[in-house]
Amino acid sequence: MNANDIRNRSRTGSGNGSQNGNSAGHRTGKRNGIRTGHRRSGRDGAGNHDGNHDGNRDGNGCRPGRVSGRVGPGLVLCLLSLLAAGVQAQVNVAQECQVDRVMELDVGTLPAGWSGSHPRTLRALVADRVQGGAWSDAADVLIGIWVNTGDVVPEPHRTLLRDQLIAMRTELAGVEASTDFDAIRSTGAGVRLARFQPVIADGRAEFFLESATPLVVEPALSPDAVRTLCWTAIAADDLLNLYGGNARARALSALKSAVRAWDNFNTKGYSQYPWELFINGRGGDGLAPPSRQIVLLHPSVGIELAGRSLEHLRRLDVLSVEPLGLLFYRSDRAFYFGISSVLSFPSDADVGAGALLHVGPARAGYIFRSAAGGGSGALFTLDLYQLLAGAPEALRSARDRVQDILQSAFAGTD
Amino acid sequence: MARHLYLLHGMGEQGEDWAASAIALLRDRADAYGVRARLDAQVVFEPLHYGEVFDDVVAEWDSTAEELETRARERGAGIAEVIGWLRDASDDARGFFWSHAIDILLYRFFPQVARQVRARVLDQLVTSLDEAMRDGRPNTSVLAHGLGTAVAHDALAFLGSRPLGGSHAFTAGNFRFDTLFMLCNISRALESDFEVFRSVVHPASVDPGTAYAGLYFNFRHRLDPLPALRPFEPAGWGRFYRPVEDLEHVLDFDVHALEHYLRHPRVHIPILNRLLDDPIDDATAQEAIAAFATERGPPCIEKMKTFARRLAHVGEQLGTRNEPITLVRAAAELLALAKETADECQ
């Protein structure tokens, strides 16, 4: 299958406006000079939303059989059946325009006229160009096919879709012309990736709503027109979706990095009390954890080695409080360093003041205290968070208890 | 290629299985309308979760306080009062607060927590989207409930307006969800980094060039007090905005629950119809709505009436307030009231 095959695919008209049924493929004829063969309307090989007329009607529809100058019951029945057929044949726009429903069709079972224009066929047709990075060439193929579809799609729909295909091609060519195509492609910039994504609602598919002249695919169009419009739009959307793959991967990579940074920040960062969590949330942006962390009134427990001289050093169990400090994190938030002021409250010595150095999980500082009050000393603190392995279980079990209470309370109230 | 429905939970939920009962309910309803096979074949339900972020924060505070208090006592340092704020309330009294309402508090008033929630939700969402889009652009929708509506709004507003690592793959114009279903929408009450009525999270009937959703459904229960605070009432959102805001059924005392919303045909039929291209016609829908009206609620009618009046009162009070913090209190009150009434009925 190539572009010419698709261009020359057989098609039929539905000139009298009625929608023919599955057997209509047996009918041939000419419409506007285009050779006909297979019917394109209906759910060829993929469903059966069209009517099931047997093709006995000729092109003029029901023949009036006259009985004593009056319209005979045969004609009435025939007209009723036509009316019913018209209702049954109402095009299911969603079926023709929802990408998943179109893509799930088995291309091999479609008549030749349609199999060639199915989005999967078109994807295969442009695969070499896509593989070679010739995205605007791939767009050219779709444009070439579109301009040769004949008049099955009426105006202005025909021109509207063509213009959007050309706009896509122009955008792709613009990026291709840049010296750093791969880098730009990986950002998704410069190309409107969702250009061909419709809003399908209330029995209609609406494309290009952001433009001054949206394209509305509605049941009033012929089945051929609906399918041709939507399948081409889906093929174009498919091309843009392929083009956007690198940009999606880049976005996902950024998110994975952010989540890893949060994991590191939570497990390897310095713990935060509620007031610190509040303060450190201010002024940030984006999705990443803070790169700087203010330490504010942060209590810890620690050990101080204090004394008037080396000979008099003794161990003090202390409560330490860091009134103010500032920490800086590495980009992956797995390591930090910084400094804070610190007050040391031993159980059996005077309060001392000093500074605490943070280097990752290690914290050491120096406390100044009068000799009479117990002497100066070195301070080592433990970040309590590091000690609390398994702590979340406590909350989870509490939540489970509440859920149990709720369930038992509401049981039987339905 | 399947359609994907991403679900975001409300307060107090956690874990990957949180949506099991809601999904089962939708499947059951689909069965009743004869479209279960289509639902199973066409739609992939993808529950997203973020409750663990709140759990970890609270657990850290709680356990840090406990450890600090214990160690301080062991060492004779009298600092219990420093962290006493964590210990003031009894277990029963703070149960609903710690198990549910705290999520709202943390999300709205601790931007660092909110950012982490959004990062984790977007990670799950974009991982799934990237996988699903490898064979074409699938139809994708989001269903969010309660706190999840705020999380969904903020996360999608971010995704739709900020390049990720320099990539515009998911910004508005390059990506759009088919439908957003918002149940008990409190996104406006918890509005913070992104203005709800100015963000990209709107239907394509308003400013379609930046629309991050084709259609936007908003479901509200009149007795659910939470959406009464700064109610979600956009002006001029056009034909693709579909509000269903006069639900009044009471089949359970927890009228806020996602499942309670979903049980109403005026909620689940639009959802199923959007997911499956309108298989349920108007006549069938009307029949279902009429039949639903006859379903019985909790057995003690008088208690239920009192409950409804008290709920309405909570809602009225909220409607006159404008501070997001009142939502936290209302959430705890709602659940406590529901439990109290359910207890009285037994």
HADDOCK unambig.tbl for C-alpha pairs under 7 A between the chains (distance, minus, plus):
assign (segid A and resid 94 and name CA) (segid B and resid 277 and name CA) 6.43 0.50 0.50
assign (segid A and resid 99 and name CA) (segid B and resid 138 and name CA) 6.76 0.50 0.50
assign (segid A and resid 100 and name CA) (segid B and resid 1 and name CA) 5.45 0.50 0.50
assign (segid A and resid 100 and name CA) (segid B and resid 2 and name CA) 6.41 0.50 0.50
assign (segid A and resid 100 and name CA) (segid B and resid 138 and name CA) 6.40 0.50 0.50
assign (segid A and resid 104 and name CA) (segid B and resid 1 and name CA) 6.93 0.50 0.50
assign (segid A and resid 186 and name CA) (segid B and resid 167 and name CA) 6.67 0.50 0.50
assign (segid A and resid 187 and name CA) (segid B and resid 166 and name CA) 5.77 0.50 0.50
assign (segid A and resid 187 and name CA) (segid B and resid 167 and name CA) 3.96 0.50 0.50
assign (segid A and resid 187 and name CA) (segid B and resid 168 and name CA) 5.62 0.50 0.50
assign (segid A and resid 187 and name CA) (segid B and resid 169 and name CA) 6.90 0.50 0.50
assign (segid A and resid 188 and name CA) (segid B and resid 167 and name CA) 5.96 0.50 0.50
assign (segid A and resid 188 and name CA) (segid B and resid 168 and name CA) 5.13 0.50 0.50
assign (segid A and resid 188 and name CA) (segid B and resid 169 and name CA) 5.34 0.50 0.50
assign (segid A and resid 189 and name CA) (segid B and resid 168 and name CA) 6.10 0.50 0.50
assign (segid A and resid 192 and name CA) (segid B and resid 173 and name CA) 5.96 0.50 0.50
assign (segid A and resid 192 and name CA) (segid B and resid 174 and name CA) 5.44 0.50 0.50
assign (segid A and resid 193 and name CA) (segid B and resid 173 and name CA) 6.76 0.50 0.50
assign (segid A and resid 193 and name CA) (segid B and resid 174 and name CA) 4.25 0.50 0.50
assign (segid A and resid 193 and name CA) (segid B and resid 175 and name CA) 6.89 0.50 0.50
assign (segid A and resid 194 and name CA) (segid B and resid 173 and name CA) 5.63 0.50 0.50
assign (segid A and resid 194 and name CA) (segid B and resid 174 and name CA) 4.43 0.50 0.50
assign (segid A and resid 194 and name CA) (segid B and resid 175 and name CA) 5.38 0.50 0.50
assign (segid A and resid 199 and name CA) (segid B and resid 214 and name CA) 5.43 0.50 0.50
assign (segid A and resid 209 and name CA) (segid B and resid 208 and name CA) 5.84 0.50 0.50
assign (segid A and resid 210 and name CA) (segid B and resid 208 and name CA) 4.92 0.50 0.50
assign (segid A and resid 210 and name CA) (segid B and resid 209 and name CA) 4.55 0.50 0.50
assign (segid A and resid 238 and name CA) (segid B and resid 136 and name CA) 5.54 0.50 0.50
assign (segid A and resid 238 and name CA) (segid B and resid 137 and name CA) 6.86 0.50 0.50
assign (segid A and resid 241 and name CA) (segid B and resid 136 and name CA) 6.31 0.50 0.50
assign (segid A and resid 241 and name CA) (segid B and resid 137 and name CA) 6.38 0.50 0.50
assign (segid A and resid 244 and name CA) (segid B and resid 169 and name CA) 6.40 0.50 0.50
assign (segid A and resid 247 and name CA) (segid B and resid 167 and name CA) 5.46 0.50 0.50
assign (segid A and resid 247 and name CA) (segid B and resid 168 and name CA) 6.88 0.50 0.50
assign (segid A and resid 247 and name CA) (segid B and resid 169 and name CA) 5.21 0.50 0.50
assign (segid A and resid 248 and name CA) (segid B and resid 130 and name CA) 6.40 0.50 0.50
assign (segid A and resid 248 and name CA) (segid B and resid 169 and name CA) 5.25 0.50 0.50
assign (segid A and resid 250 and name CA) (segid B and resid 165 and name CA) 6.57 0.50 0.50
assign (segid A and resid 250 and name CA) (segid B and resid 167 and name CA) 6.13 0.50 0.50
assign (segid A and resid 251 and name CA) (segid B and resid 164 and name CA) 4.85 0.50 0.50
assign (segid A and resid 251 and name CA) (segid B and resid 165 and name CA) 5.74 0.50 0.50
assign (segid A and resid 251 and name CA) (segid B and resid 167 and name CA) 5.39 0.50 0.50
assign (segid A and resid 251 and name CA) (segid B and resid 169 and name CA) 6.92 0.50 0.50
assign (segid A and resid 252 and name CA) (segid B and resid 126 and name CA) 6.27 0.50 0.50
assign (segid A and resid 252 and name CA) (segid B and resid 127 and name CA) 6.50 0.50 0.50
assign (segid A and resid 254 and name CA) (segid B and resid 164 and name CA) 6.00 0.50 0.50
assign (segid A and resid 254 and name CA) (segid B and resid 165 and name CA) 4.99 0.50 0.50
assign (segid A and resid 255 and name CA) (segid B and resid 119 and name CA) 6.78 0.50 0.50
assign (segid A and resid 255 and name CA) (segid B and resid 123 and name CA) 5.54 0.50 0.50
assign (segid A and resid 256 and name CA) (segid B and resid 123 and name CA) 6.49 0.50 0.50
assign (segid A and resid 258 and name CA) (segid B and resid 119 and name CA) 6.76 0.50 0.50
assign (segid A and resid 259 and name CA) (segid B and resid 119 and name CA) 6.35 0.50 0.50
assign (segid A and resid 259 and name CA) (segid B and resid 120 and name CA) 6.32 0.50 0.50
assign (segid A and resid 262 and name CA) (segid B and resid 116 and name CA) 6.93 0.50 0.50
assign (segid A and resid 273 and name CA) (segid B and resid 61 and name CA) 6.50 0.50 0.50
assign (segid A and resid 277 and name CA) (segid B and resid 110 and name CA) 6.74 0.50 0.50
assign (segid A and resid 277 and name CA) (segid B and resid 112 and name CA) 6.91 0.50 0.50
assign (segid A and resid 278 and name CA) (segid B and resid 110 and name CA) 5.24 0.50 0.50
assign (segid A and resid 281 and name CA) (segid B and resid 110 and name CA) 6.10 0.50 0.50
assign (segid A and resid 281 and name CA) (segid B and resid 111 and name CA) 4.74 0.50 0.50
assign (segid A and resid 281 and name CA) (segid B and resid 112 and name CA) 4.33 0.50 0.50
assign (segid A and resid 282 and name CA) (segid B and resid 111 and name CA) 6.67 0.50 0.50
assign (segid A and resid 287 and name CA) (segid B and resid 115 and name CA) 5.27 0.50 0.50
assign (segid A and resid 287 and name CA) (segid B and resid 116 and name CA) 6.59 0.50 0.50
assign (segid A and resid 287 and name CA) (segid B and resid 118 and name CA) 6.98 0.50 0.50
assign (segid A and resid 287 and name CA) (segid B and resid 119 and name CA) 5.39 0.50 0.50
assign (segid A and resid 317 and name CA) (segid B and resid 75 and name CA) 6.66 0.50 0.50
assign (segid A and resid 319 and name CA) (segid B and resid 72 and name CA) 6.97 0.50 0.50
assign (segid A and resid 319 and name CA) (segid B and resid 77 and name CA) 6.81 0.50 0.50
assign (segid A and resid 347 and name CA) (segid B and resid 75 and name CA) 6.57 0.50 0.50
assign (segid A and resid 347 and name CA) (segid B and resid 76 and name CA) 6.04 0.50 0.50
assign (segid A and resid 347 and name CA) (segid B and resid 77 and name CA) 5.97 0.50 0.50
assign (segid A and resid 384 and name CA) (segid B and resid 64 and name CA) 6.20 0.50 0.50
assign (segid A and resid 385 and name CA) (segid B and resid 60 and name CA) 6.98 0.50 0.50
assign (segid A and resid 385 and name CA) (segid B and resid 64 and name CA) 6.41 0.50 0.50
assign (segid A and resid 391 and name CA) (segid B and resid 59 and name CA) 6.05 0.50 0.50
assign (segid A and resid 391 and name CA) (segid B and resid 60 and name CA) 6.93 0.50 0.50
assign (segid A and resid 391 and name CA) (segid B and resid 63 and name CA) 6.08 0.50 0.50
assign (segid A and resid 392 and name CA) (segid B and resid 55 and name CA) 6.76 0.50 0.50
assign (segid A and resid 392 and name CA) (segid B and resid 56 and name CA) 5.85 0.50 0.50
assign (segid A and resid 392 and name CA) (segid B and resid 59 and name CA) 4.84 0.50 0.50
assign (segid A and resid 394 and name CA) (segid B and resid 59 and name CA) 6.97 0.50 0.50
assign (segid A and resid 395 and name CA) (segid B and resid 55 and name CA) 6.67 0.50 0.50
assign (segid A and resid 395 and name CA) (segid B and resid 59 and name CA) 5.54 0.50 0.50
assign (segid A and resid 399 and name CA) (segid B and resid 99 and name CA) 5.41 0.50 0.50
assign (segid A and resid 402 and name CA) (segid B and resid 95 and name CA) 6.43 0.50 0.50
assign (segid A and resid 402 and name CA) (segid B and resid 99 and name CA) 6.96 0.50 0.50
assign (segid A and resid 406 and name CA) (segid B and resid 339 and name CA) 6.90 0.50 0.50
assign (segid A and resid 409 and name CA) (segid B and resid 339 and name CA) 6.17 0.50 0.50
assign (segid A and resid 409 and name CA) (segid B and resid 342 and name CA) 5.89 0.50 0.50
assign (segid A and resid 409 and name CA) (segid B and resid 343 and name CA) 5.99 0.50 0.50
assign (segid A and resid 410 and name CA) (segid B and resid 342 and name CA) 5.98 0.50 0.50
assign (segid A and resid 413 and name CA) (segid B and resid 252 and name CA) 6.17 0.50 0.50
assign (segid A and resid 413 and name CA) (segid B and resid 298 and name CA) 4.74 0.50 0.50
assign (segid A and resid 413 and name CA) (segid B and resid 299 and name CA) 6.83 0.50 0.50
assign (segid A and resid 414 and name CA) (segid B and resid 251 and name CA) 5.85 0.50 0.50
assign (segid A and resid 414 and name CA) (segid B and resid 252 and name CA) 5.74 0.50 0.50
assign (segid A and resid 414 and name CA) (segid B and resid 297 and name CA) 5.86 0.50 0.50
assign (segid A and resid 414 and name CA) (segid B and resid 298 and name CA) 5.38 0.50 0.50
